[in-house]
């Protein structure tokens, strides 16, 4: 937020709860939720707020990841599970992204938008092509919910050892560079 305020001083920037937006009814032409809904404890309340602040004929757009099916992400998840236990890892991720599994599915996104009152709902899957060095991949994975949880549980020294071990094992299995696709769902609905 501070970067946005500095680089665009005329832009009004604020942080707010997605389930209790500090805006009047029917004020925006477009509302977006980019990779947000899966992180809300009550995604229905977030969608209700998006609907509330949209003008009639306004458009709501949301994005969400599909399930990770690439071998690199699966190998990373297995390494994390070895380090902090699969059950603890799943529990931690469920706290941060309680609806992640729900929003990985086209039909579920359609249902959520329709139940929130949006009309002419469309959801389209897209592939994001990724080409990352091993180091960039590991740095990216460290920023995920599971990666952050493992860093917290392991502490700095053990996390450093984990990353070194993960780098070595991933390099042996896949080499120094990864090319893969990651699925994204883009949903759109209209307030009529």
N, C-alpha and C positions, 0 to 999 in steps of 0.2 A: 504494500500500500504506500509506503514512503517513497518508493521509486516512482510509482504512478503520480503521486502528488508533486514530486520534484520535476519530472519530465513533462507533465501536463497540468500546470497549475490551475487552469480553468475547469478541469474535470473534477466533479464532485465524487470523491472516493470515500466509501465507508465499509465497515465490516458489520455484518448483522447475521442473526440466526435465519436460516432458510425457511424455518417453520413459523417465523413471526417477523415478516418483513416490515420495515418502518416506512411504508409508502401508502398513499391513499389508494382507494379502489380505482380500478380502470384507468391507470395512468400511463402504462407502457404499450408500445406497439409490438415489441418483441421481448420475450424473456427467454434466457438460456440457462441450462444446468449442465455444464460440461463435466462429466464424470463425477457428479455430485450425489445423485439420488441414492446410490448404493451405500453411501456413508451416513445417511440420515437414519436416526433411530426410528423416526416415523415418516417414511417417504410420502405417505398419503397427505400428511399435513404440509409438507413442502410443495407437493403438487397443487394442493388447495390454495396455498399462498400465491403460487405462480399464476394460477387461474384468476384469483382475486385481483391482482395488480395489472392484469392484461386488459386492454381496451377491448370492447366488442370488435370482432374481426382481427384481433391480435393473434400472433403466432408464438407458440412455445416450441423450443427445440431442445432436445436432450441428447447426450451421448453417454455410452457405457461400453466397457470392454466386454468382449466375449471371453469364454474360458481360455486360459493359457493351454495350448496343446502342443506348442513347439518343444522339441527335446531339450533345448537349453534352459527354458524356464522350469521344466519338469525336473531337470537335474539340479538346478539351483534350489528348488523346493525340497528335494530329497536331502541335499546337504544341510539346509537349515533345520529340517526335521531331525537329522542326526545330532545336531549341535544343541538344540533346545527342546526336543521332543515334539512329535507331530501333534499330539493332543493340545499341548500348551500353545503351539503356534496357531493351530486352527481356532482355538478359543480367543486368542489375542486379535487375530484378523477379524473374527466375527464381531468383536466389540467395536472395531474401527470401521468396518464395512459390513454391517449386519444384513444388508440386502444384496450383497455382491452376486451371489448365486442366482438370485431372482432376476436381476437386470442383465444377465448374460444371455437371455433368451428373447428372441423377437416377439413371440406371442405374449410373454409376460410384460414387456414394455408396452405393447399395444393395449393390453388389459389395464395396466396402471393408468395410462393416459385417458383411456375411454372412461374408466371408473371415476376419474377426476373431473369429468365433464367435457373434455376436449372432443371436438368433432373432426371429421375428415383426418383421422389419425393414420399416419404412415410410419413404418419402421423399415429401414434399409440397412442391410449388413454391408460393410466395406472392409477391405483388407488394407492395413498400413504396412508397407514394406519397410523392414528394418535391416540396416547393415551397420553392425557395431563391432568395434574391436572388443576383445575379451575384457580389457580394462574398463572400457566404457559400459559394457554390459553389466559387469559386477558393480560398478558405481551406480548405475541405474537401479539395479535390484536392491542395493543397500537403502534406497529411498522408499521402497515399498513398505507397506504395513508390516509384513513379516520381517523384512530386513531391519526396520527400526526397532521392532520388538526384540529381535535377536541381539542387536547392539546394546540395548538396555539391559537384557538379562546377562549377557556375557561380560559386559564391561569393556573398556578400551583395549586392554592387553589381550584378552581372549578373543575379542572381535578381530583384532589385527591378525592373530594366528589363524582364525577361521577364514578370513579373506585370503590370506596367503595359501592356505590349504585348498580353498575353493578354486582359486586361480589355477593352481597346479593341476587339480583333478579335471577341471573343465578344459584346460589346455590339452591335457593328454587325451581326453575323450573327443574334443571337437576342433582343436586347433586354435589359432590366435584371433580368428575373425568369424563372426556369426552373421548369416543372412537368413532372415525368416519373416513370416507374415504374422501380424497380430490383428485379430478381428475387432472391429468397432461397430456398434449399432448406433445409428442416428435416427432418432424418433422426432416426429413433428405432429403437432396438433393445433387446432384453431379454436379460439373462443368465438362462438357465434352469438 
